[in-house]
Amino acid sequence: MFAVVIVGFLVTETGSAQGCGRHWPLCDGQFTPPFDLHGVVEYGHRFISGVVGILVLWLAVWAWRRWGRRIEVRVLAALMLVFTFVQAALGAAAVLFPTSPEVLASHFGISLIAFGGTFGLDLRLHQAAAAGRAILPAAPPQTLSAGLRWLVYLGAVYIFLLVYLGAYVSHTGTGMLCGTSWPLCLGQIVPSLTGSVWIPFLHRVAAFVAVAWAIWLYVALRPLAWSRPDVVRGAAATLALILLQALSGWYLVASGLALGAIMLHVTLMTLLFAAVTYLVLQALPDPHRHDRTDPAPP
């Protein structure tokens, strides 16, 4: 699923969305792609997505049958399955019909939700298996306060909106409208927002708000280092990744939107989304804290 997200953005940045023409799932009406960059990149994305679709269906059925009594497993499996096929449908629609930057940006956002669902399901399955193998049931972890949980949840929603805005910048081709100055836009704190300059400017402002949220979250959770080391580790990973993401934004502008810089930016964003997904799942109250009778896996 990670490869689907990364290669999907590579399709956009190499201009390969029409590498197979207006044909889907075939490529130019054939089973084999034309041997040029755009055709290979687009067909490679379709091939990876097809393999992932089969694996996702297989995993969802297995998870429901083996661990379906756990509500979070059912929800994550459904998220993974539904959003994987929704993003595939949006990808097909983008090939067959002309569409808007808003829809194309949504395609990336939906792919990230599918990735988050897959990552979260993998995490919960490993945790369920570990609990099933334990000789004695582990003591339920301390539940976070409502304020801390909402700080995590609202931050996760905000990060998703930031991702959408970043994808919108890419699909509108406005990434360099702030010039090469960074973090300023056109050398100013608040530039003249004529034309489409507001799009990359808003993205930069939103990114710095995200950095502030990550710092606030880590400071707020740090006192729980002994009772909830899992959420503190998640907050530390989130803060580190969001700072690296901001630095990669500087590199992106300084390089003039070089392909390598773009792919680094997207890779860090995907890893950041994984860290935030982990935080959200660990912040949830344990629905099975009074039920430690899950069967041990074979």
C-alpha positions, 0 to 999 in steps of 0.5 A, a space after each residue: 500500500 505504501 508503494 501504491 501511494 508513492 508510485 501514484 504520486 510519481 505518476 502525477 509528477 512525471 506527467 504519466 497520467 495519460 501514459 496509457 491513453 484514455 484506456 483502463 484497465 488496459 494500456 492503449 487497448 493492450 495488455 502490455 504497455 508501450 515501452 516509454 517512461 510514461 507508459 511504464 510508470 502508469 502501467 506499473 502503478 496499475 499493476 501494483 494497485 491490482 496486486 494490492 487489491 487482491 492482497 487487501 481483499 484476502 487480508 480483510 476476509 482473513 482478519 474478519 474471520 480470525 479476529 472479527 470479534 474485535 471492533 477495531 479490526 472490523 472497522 480498520 478492515 472495512 476502511 482498508 477495503 472500501 478506500 482501496 477500491 474507491 481510490 482505484 475507481 477514482 484513478 480509473 475515472 481520472 484516466 477515462 474522463 477529464 477531471 479537476 485538481 480538487 478530484 485529483 487531490 482527493 484521489 491522493 487523500 483517499 489513497 492515504 486513508 487506505 494506507 492508514 487503514 492497512 497500517 492500522 489493521 497490521 498494528 492491531 493484528 500484531 497486538 491481538 496476536 501478542 495478547 493472545 500469546 501472553 501467559 498472563 493478560 497485560 494490565 490495561 494501559 492508562 486511558 488518556 484524558 479526554 483533552 489529550 485524546 481530542 488533541 490527537 484526534 483533531 490533529 490527525 484530521 488537520 494533518 489529513 487536510 494539510 495533505 489534501 492541500 499539499 496535493 492540491 498545490 501539486 495538481 494546480 501547478 502552483 508550487 513555485 508561485 511563492 518564489 524560492 524564498 522560504 519560509 517567506 512567500 515572495 520574500 514577505 511574511 504576507 504577500 500580495 495574494 493575487 492570482 493563485 499565490 494564496 494556494 502555496 501560501 496557505 499550504 506554508 501557513 498550514 504546515 507551520 501550524 502543524 509543526 506547532 501542534 506536533 510540539 504541543 502534543 509532545 510536550 503534553 504527552 511527555 509526562 506520561 513517559 512511564 505510564 504510556 510510553 507508546 503514545 510518547 514514542 508516537 508523539 516523538 515520531 510524529 514531531 520528528 517526521 513533521 520537522 523533516 517534512 518542513 525541511 523537505 519543503 525547503 529543499 523542494 522549493 530550493 531545488 525548483 521542484 526537482 523530482 527527487 525532492 518531490 518524492 522525498 516530500 511525499 515519502 515523509 508525508 506518508 510516513 507521517 500519516 503512519 505515525 499519526 495513525 498509530 497515535 490515534 489508535 493508541 489514544 483510543 480507549 481500549 474496548 477490550 480492557 475487560 475482555 482478554 480471552 481472544 484465542 491465541 493464533 496458531 
